[in-house]
Each structure stands twice: as C-alpha cells, then as structure tokens.
C-alpha cells in the first residue's frame, strides 16, 4: 500500500505543480476531456481506512472527476523557482518537469486548448484544421517549423507536403522516425491568404507572439535534449527577434537552456537543388546526432560530400 500511495501522491503533486505554472502565466481555466479524467480516475489510490486525528490533512479529499473545466485556483506555493532562462529579450522560468500520467494529462489538456483556440479570429475563420504537432511527447529531438501550409491545414498534421516529405527523409537518414521525434510549428494555424487560393505567407510578428506560448508549453512538457529550427521564421519565433539564417545556420544557439540548431527549411532545399546546400543541412544534422550521442556510420558522414565537393 505504501508504494501505491507514494506513486499516487507524486502524480497529484506533479499535476498541482503544472496547474500552478499555468496559473502563473495567467491561465484561469483548463478544459479537461472525459478521456483524460477517466485515465486520472484509474490511478492507484490509498485504501480507505481510519486516519488518526493528529495525522489528518487540512486539505479535503479529491472530489470525483467531473466533465467541466478545472479552475486554476491559488493554492499555497509548492514549486521551488527554477533558474530563469533568457528568451530573446524576455526572461522566462521553466515549468516543472512532469512524467508519466501527469505528463500525458497535461499534454492532452494543452492539445484541447489549442484545438479550440480563436485568439486570432482571422486565422480561425480561414483554417480547415488546427495543426497541433505530431510525434513522441518523450522525444529527445524536436523540430520547429514556421506554420502550416495548405496540405498541412487540410490534413491537420505538420510537414506532410513536399517539404514535409523531404524532412521525413532527413529524419529517416538520421536513423530516426517521425514517431520518435516531435514536430511542431511556431503557428498552429495556416496564415490566411485572402483572395489567394494557393501559396503561403510568412506569419506576422503579432500572430507569432499570440501563438508562441502554446509551442513553449509543448517544449516545456516534452523537454527535448535538442531543438532544430527549420528556417529563419522558426528562429525568429523562438528567439523573439529577426535573424539572418545564412549567418547563424549550423551554429549552436540556446532556447531555455536547450541546445538549438538553426538550419535551412526543407522548402529551401526544394527550391535550391545545389548539392552544396544539401551537404550544409546534412552537416547540421550530423552535429545534432553528435550532440545526442547517436552512432554515426561512415556512410552517414559522407552523404552529399562527393557531390558537394
């Protein structure tokens, strides 16, 4: 009974810490799906029995799960502040680390909030689907792109068009899969293109500022060991300022203490078929593999080298 009690108490503590972190960022309500509540209700509980008066806690037992938003109240502070990280010109404090069922529940709650977001009314009115992200929530490697395109908006999944197919081949050449990494975007909705049936446009700074907290929560929950920014707009969204991707590509940066590798967007490689550019992107991926201490074969090290030379 003691082991079950400890595990359940750790789950409750982690959930409370996550709610407190949301409250500190101004979130007042967290929508919870019936499936999430059911999974939480299935967690092991302490067997009922009399508790001596001297050991009784002033906190009331948890109520039975209900299918309504959870109000993020103001409980006593339980989180020890982490060292702040500088993001662009902003100082940000990382959220508590969650694991197991608490992490799954927090990610499901975040997904539900994102899927119903209408903060950018013009994007919400034009979109077909919200593109939340795809992959493992325990991934060591996370790719960050710009925004969904037409194909992504149609399917509700990031990087599924021609650029996405190229990204998938890059990931596979690294010895990974889309299921073992995580892929997300700065924007969760396709930038609208009024009176323009095809094509894409760059997200505005205002749109990125509104949507970025969702990506930040994803990163805080996943806790990847390495981030890869695909293109200048992804870097601008992460760092909060414009960048020249040609100047910083291949040079390690940092986001909230996580190593960040800037590289070209796959769409750039589709426009520029020069083997030299392909080799540059692949050298960036080799650096990522080394940072993750992944095995690298001679064949992998030599991809595009002869063609580029």
C-alpha positions in Angstrom: 0.0 0.0 0.0 2.9 2.4 0.7 4.3 2.1 -2.8 0.9 2.8 -4.4 0.3 5.7 -2.1 3.7 7.3 -3.0 3.1 6.9 -6.7 -0.4 8.4 -6.4 0.8 11.3 -4.3 3.6 12.0 -6.8 1.1 12.1 -9.6 -1.1 14.6 -7.6 1.9 16.7 -6.7 3.0 16.9 -10.4 -0.5 17.8 -11.6 -0.8 20.6 -8.9 2.6 21.9 -9.9 1.6 22.1 -13.6 -1.7 23.9 -12.7 0.3 26.4 -10.6 2.6 27.0 -13.5 -0.4 27.6 -15.8 -1.9 30.0 -13.2 1.4 32.0 -13.0 1.1 32.5 -16.8 -2.4 33.9 -16.4 -4.4 30.8 -17.3 -7.6 30.6 -15.3 -9.5 27.6 -16.9 -8.1 24.3 -18.2 -10.6 22.2 -20.3 -10.3 18.5 -19.4 -11.7 15.8 -21.7 -13.7 12.9 -20.3 -11.0 10.5 -21.5 -8.3 12.4 -19.5 -10.5 12.4 -16.4 -11.1 8.7 -16.8 -7.3 8.0 -17.0 -6.7 10.1 -13.9 -9.5 8.3 -12.1 -7.8 5.0 -12.9 -4.7 6.0 -10.9 -3.9 3.9 -7.8 -5.4 5.3 -4.6 -4.7 4.6 -1.0 -7.0 2.0 0.5 -9.7 3.6 2.7 -9.3 3.4 6.4 -9.5 5.5 9.6 -6.8 8.2 10.0 -5.8 9.4 13.4 -6.9 13.0 14.1 -3.3 14.1 14.6 -2.4 13.0 11.1 -5.4 14.3 9.3 -4.6 16.8 6.5 -6.5 20.2 6.3 -6.8 19.5 2.5 -10.1 17.9 1.6 -10.0 14.6 -0.4 -10.2 15.0 -4.1 -13.7 15.1 -5.5 -14.9 12.6 -8.1 -14.0 13.6 -11.6 -16.5 15.9 -13.4 -16.6 16.9 -17.1 -16.2 20.6 -16.7 -13.2 23.0 -16.8 -10.8 22.8 -13.9 -10.5 26.2 -12.3 -6.9 27.0 -11.6 -7.2 28.4 -8.1 -4.4 29.9 -5.9 -3.2 27.0 -3.6 -0.2 27.5 -1.4 3.1 27.8 -3.4 4.7 24.3 -3.8 7.1 24.9 -6.7 10.7 25.9 -6.0 11.5 28.5 -8.6 13.9 27.3 -11.3 16.7 29.4 -12.7 15.3 31.9 -15.2 16.2 31.5 -18.9 16.6 34.4 -21.3 14.5 34.0 -24.5 15.2 36.9 -26.8 14.6 40.0 -24.7 12.2 38.1 -22.3 13.1 36.4 -19.0 11.2 33.1 -18.6 11.1 30.5 -15.9 10.9 26.8 -17.0 7.8 24.9 -15.9 8.1 21.9 -13.5 9.1 18.6 -15.0 6.2 16.2 -15.4 6.4 12.5 -16.1 4.0 9.5 -16.6 0.3 10.1 -16.4 0.7 13.7 -15.2 2.6 14.5 -18.4 0.0 12.7 -20.6 -2.8 14.5 -18.9 -1.1 17.9 -19.2 -0.4 17.4 -22.9 -4.0 16.3 -23.6 -5.3 19.4 -21.8 -2.9 21.6 -23.8 -4.0 20.0 -27.0 -7.6 20.6 -26.2 -7.0 24.3 -25.5 -5.1 24.7 -28.8 -7.7 22.9 -30.9 -10.3 25.3 -29.7 -8.2 28.5 -29.9 -9.8 31.5 -31.6 -7.4 34.2 -30.4 -6.5 35.1 -34.0 -10.1 35.4 -35.3 -8.9 35.8 -38.9 -6.9 32.6 -38.8 -9.6 30.7 -37.0 -12.1 31.7 -39.6 -9.9 30.7 -42.6 -8.4 27.5 -41.3 -9.7 24.0 -42.0 -7.8 22.3 -39.1 -5.6 23.4 -36.2 -2.2 21.8 -36.7 -1.1 20.9 -33.1 2.0 18.8 -33.7 3.0 15.2 -34.1 5.4 12.7 -32.6 6.5 11.4 -29.2 6.0 13.5 -26.1 9.1 11.9 -24.7 11.2 12.8 -27.8 14.9 13.8 -27.3 14.8 15.7 -30.6 12.2 18.3 -31.6 11.9 20.1 -34.9 10.3 23.5 -35.1 8.9 24.9 -38.3 7.2 28.1 -39.4 3.5 27.5 -39.9 1.2 25.0 -41.6 0.8 25.2 -45.4 -2.2 24.2 -47.5 -1.6 20.5 -47.3 -1.0 20.6 -43.5 -4.1 22.7 -43.0 -6.1 20.1 -44.9 -4.7 17.1 -43.0 -4.2 18.7 -39.6 -0.6 17.4 -39.4 2.7 19.4 -39.7 5.1 18.8 -42.6 3.1 16.5 -44.8 3.5 18.3 -48.1 6.6 18.2 -50.4 8.8 20.0 -47.8 7.5 17.6 -45.1 8.3 14.6 -47.2 11.9 15.8 -47.5 12.0 16.4 -43.8 10.8 12.8 -43.2 13.6 11.5 -45.4 16.2 13.6 -43.5 14.8 12.2 -40.2 15.0 8.6 -41.5 18.5 9.1 -42.8 19.5 10.1 -39.3 18.2 6.7 -38.1 15.0 8.1 -36.6 11.3 8.2 -37.5 8.6 10.8 -37.2 7.2 8.8 -34.4 10.3 9.0 -32.3 10.9 12.8 -32.7 8.4 15.6 -32.2 7.5 18.1 -35.0 5.7 21.4 -34.3 5.3 24.9 -35.6 5.5 28.4 -34.4 1.9 28.9 -35.6 -0.8 26.3 -35.2 -3.0 27.7 -37.9 -2.2 28.3 -41.6 -1.6 32.1 -42.2 -4.7 33.2 -44.2 -4.3 34.3 -47.8 -7.4 36.3 -48.7 -8.2 36.3 -52.4 -5.3 34.0 -53.0 -6.4 30.3 -53.4 -2.8 29.0 -53.4 0.5 29.9 -51.8 1.6 30.7 -48.3 2.7 33.8 -46.5 5.0 34.4 -43.5 3.3 34.8 -40.1 3.3 38.3 -38.8 5.1 39.1 -35.5 1.8 39.7 -33.8 0.5 36.3 -34.9 3.7 34.6 -33.7 3.5 36.4 -30.3 -0.1 35.2 -29.7 0.6 31.6 -30.7 4.1 31.1 -29.3 3.0 30.3 -25.7 1.5 27.1 -27.0 4.8 26.0 -28.5 6.6 27.0 -25.4 4.3 24.8 -23.3 4.9 21.9 -25.7 8.7 22.3 -25.3 8.4 22.6 -21.5 6.4 19.3 -21.4 8.4 17.3 -23.9 11.8 18.5 -22.5 13.8 17.6 -25.7 17.6 17.4 -25.4 18.0 19.2 -28.7 15.8 21.6 -30.8 16.2 22.1 -34.5 14.8 25.3 -36.0 13.8 24.9 -39.7 14.4 28.3 -41.3 14.6 32.0 -40.3 11.0 32.4 -39.2 11.2 29.5 -36.8 14.4 31.1 -35.3 12.6 34.4 -35.1 9.7 32.9 -33.3 11.9 31.1 -30.8 14.3 33.9 -30.1 11.8 36.7 -30.4 13.8 38.8 -32.9 14.6 38.7 -36.6 17.7 36.6 -37.6 19.7 36.0 -40.8 19.6 32.2 -41.2 22.5 32.3 -43.6 24.7 33.8 -40.9 23.7 31.5 -38.0 22.9 28.3 -39.8 25.0 25.4 -38.3 26.0 27.4 -35.2 24.6 26.2 -31.9 22.2 28.6 -30.1 20.1 28.1 -26.9 16.5 28.2 -26.0 15.6 28.0 -22.3 18.8 26.1 -21.7 18.1 23.6 -24.6 20.7 23.4 -27.4 19.2 24.9 -30.5 20.4 24.2 -34.1 19.3 26.6 -36.8 19.2 25.1 -40.3 17.5 25.8 -43.6 13.9 25.0 -44.1 13.3 21.9 -46.3 11.4 24.1 -48.7 14.6 26.0 -49.4 16.3 22.7 -50.5 13.4 22.1 -52.8 14.0 25.5 -54.5 17.7 25.2 -54.4 18.9 21.8 -55.6 22.6 22.6 -55.3 24.3 19.6 -53.6 26.4 22.1 -51.6 23.3 23.3 -49.8 22.1 19.8 -49.1 25.5 19.0 -47.6 25.3 22.0 -45.3 22.0 20.9 -44.0 23.2 17.4 -43.5 26.3 18.7 -41.6 23.9 20.4 -39.3 22.1 17.1 -38.7 25.4 15.4 -38.0 26.1 18.0 -35.3 22.6 17.2 -33.9 23.4 13.5 -33.9 26.7 14.0 -32.2 25.0 16.2 -29.5 22.5 13.4 -28.9 25.4 10.9 -28.8 23.9 8.9 -31.6 26.0 6.4 -33.6 27.1 7.8 -37.0 28.3 5.5 -39.7 30.8 6.4 -42.4 28.1 6.2 -45.0 26.1 8.8 -43.0 29.2 11.1 -42.6 29.8 11.0 -46.4 26.3 11.8 -47.6 26.4 14.6 -50.3 30.2 15.1 -49.6 31.4 14.0 -53.0 28.6 15.8 -54.9 29.3 18.9 -52.9 33.0 18.8 -53.5 
